[in-house]
Amino acid sequence: MAGETVITVVGNLTADPELRYTQNGLAVANFTIASTPRTFDRASNEWKDGEALFLRASVWREFAEHVAASLTKGSRVMAQGRLKQRSYQDREGQNRTSIELEVDEIGPSLRYATAQVTRASSSRDGGGQFGGGAPRQQVGGNGGGAPAQSQEPWGQPAGNGGSAGGSGGDVWSTPGGTYDDETPF
């Protein structure tokens, strides 16, 4: 939408995402991202932390459930979304304003960690885009080793009828494992 302020924030979650449900049954996850700028001080020859930005963020619906199941306190994330300003009155009757991030996309930063991405099944449409629903990201490391199970493109586990030389809907495979230059669609 025109006129919206879209930003990308890289930082760490200050607590586990808080998953709640509205009276209508819609899931919402709220969390805070702490983003601290670092600069190199040549005089002392060391890195110095700047003043941290604490930004409240929220996600809705099935996306909220994925975030709550995948991210935890301390997780380094990259989040992109729209800044929203909200005005309200506090308990003392004072007018207050808060700025929050309505997250469109979020994921773990792989700068200092590894992540295993698995596709979550969609409850809405029985599969979602590419037949697997929205991705679910599990943050953490397995010691930097290989994933627990091999994966084909789009996050589908190997052996689900999508390996080379087999059938099962893989447009790049041909029976018997022979290939030609003709695009199969």
MOPEJO-V158072 format. One record per residue. N is the residue number from 1. RES is the residue in three letters. OMEGA is omega in whole degrees, -180 to 180 (none if undefined). D_LAST is the distance of its C-alpha to the last C-alpha in Angstrom with 1 decimal. Layout:
N;RES;OMEGA;D_LAST
N;RES;OMEGA;D_LAST
This chain:
1;MET;-179;35.1
2;ALA;176;37.3
3;GLY;179;40.5
4;GLU;179;39.5
5;THR;-179;40.5
6;VAL;179;37.5
7;ILE;173;38.6
8;THR;-179;37.4
9;VAL;173;40.0
10;VAL;-179;40.2
11;GLY;-178;42.9
12;ASN;176;44.0
13;LEU;-179;44.3
14;THR;179;48.0
15;ALA;174;47.7
16;ASP;175;45.2
17;PRO;-179;43.2
18;GLU;-178;45.1
19;LEU;177;43.1
20;ARG;178;44.6
21;TYR;177;43.7
22;THR;178;44.9
23;GLN;179;46.8
24;ASN;178;43.6
25;GLY;178;41.9
26;LEU;178;39.7
27;ALA;174;39.5
28;VAL;176;40.6
29;ALA;178;41.1
30;ASN;179;43.6
31;PHE;179;44.3
32;THR;176;45.9
33;ILE;176;44.5
34;ALA;180;47.1
35;SER;-176;46.2
36;THR;177;48.9
37;PRO;177;49.0
38;ARG;177;50.3
39;THR;180;52.1
40;PHE;179;53.8
41;ASP;-177;57.5
42;ARG;-179;58.7
43;ALA;-179;62.3
44;SER;180;62.0
45;ASN;178;59.0
46;GLU;179;57.1
47;TRP;178;54.3
48;LYS;176;55.6
49;ASP;175;53.9
50;GLY;180;54.0
51;GLU;-177;54.4
52;ALA;172;51.7
53;LEU;176;49.7
54;PHE;-175;49.3
55;LEU;175;46.5
56;ARG;-178;46.1
57;ALA;178;42.5
58;SER;173;40.8
59;VAL;-174;37.5
60;TRP;173;36.8
61;ARG;-177;35.2
62;GLU;177;32.9
63;PHE;180;32.6
64;ALA;179;36.4
65;GLU;178;36.2
66;HIS;-180;33.6
67;VAL;-179;36.0
68;ALA;-179;39.0
69;ALA;-171;37.5
70;SER;-173;36.2
71;LEU;-179;38.8
72;THR;178;42.5
73;LYS;179;45.6
74;GLY;179;45.5
75;SER;175;41.7
76;ARG;-174;40.7
77;VAL;169;38.0
78;MET;-178;36.2
79;ALA;176;36.1
80;GLN;-180;34.9
81;GLY;-176;36.1
82;ARG;176;38.4
83;LEU;178;42.2
84;LYS;177;44.0
85;GLN;-179;47.8
86;ARG;177;49.7
87;SER;-179;53.4
88;TYR;175;55.5
89;GLN;178;59.2
90;ASP;-176;60.3
91;ARG;180;62.9
92;GLU;179;65.7
93;GLY;179;64.4
94;GLN;176;63.3
95;ASN;-180;60.3
96;ARG;177;57.6
97;THR;175;54.3
98;SER;176;51.4
99;ILE;-177;48.2
100;GLU;178;45.3
101;LEU;173;41.7
102;GLU;-169;39.1
103;VAL;173;36.3
104;ASP;-180;32.7
105;GLU;176;31.4
106;ILE;178;33.4
107;GLY;180;32.9
108;PRO;173;35.0
109;SER;-179;36.0
110;LEU;180;35.2
111;ARG;-177;38.0
112;TYR;-177;40.5
113;ALA;172;38.6
114;THR;179;35.5
115;ALA;174;33.3
116;GLN;-178;31.1
117;VAL;175;28.4
118;THR;-178;27.3
119;ARG;178;25.2
120;ALA;177;27.4
121;SER;-177;26.5
122;SER;178;26.8
123;SER;-176;29.5
124;ARG;-169;28.4
125;ASP;177;24.9
126;GLY;178;24.5
127;GLY;179;22.0
128;GLY;-179;21.4
129;GLN;-179;18.7
130;PHE;174;16.1
131;GLY;-177;18.0
132;GLY;180;21.1
133;GLY;-178;23.4
134;ALA;-179;25.3
135;PRO;174;26.2
136;ARG;-175;29.7
137;GLN;177;31.4
138;GLN;-176;34.2
139;VAL;178;36.5
140;GLY;-180;38.8
141;GLY;170;39.0
142;ASN;180;38.8
143;GLY;179;41.0
144;GLY;-179;38.2
145;GLY;-179;36.9
146;ALA;177;33.4
147;PRO;-178;31.8
148;ALA;178;32.9
149;GLN;-178;29.6
150;SER;-175;26.6
151;GLN;174;23.6
152;GLU;176;19.9
153;PRO;-179;18.0
154;TRP;174;18.7
155;GLY;180;22.0
156;GLN;179;21.0
157;PRO;177;23.5
158;ALA;178;22.5
159;GLY;177;22.5
160;ASN;179;20.8
161;GLY;-177;18.1
162;GLY;-178;16.2
163;SER;-177;17.8
164;ALA;178;16.5
165;GLY;-179;16.8
166;GLY;177;16.7
167;SER;176;14.6
168;GLY;173;15.0
169;GLY;178;11.6
170;ASP;-175;11.0
171;VAL;-178;7.4
172;TRP;-180;9.4
173;SER;176;11.8
174;THR;-180;12.2
175;PRO;177;15.3
176;GLY;176;18.4
177;GLY;177;17.4
178;THR;-175;16.4
179;TYR;173;13.9
180;ASP;-177;13.0
181;ASP;-177;11.9
182;GLU;176;8.7
183;THR;-173;5.6
184;PRO;178;3.8
185;PHE;none;0.0
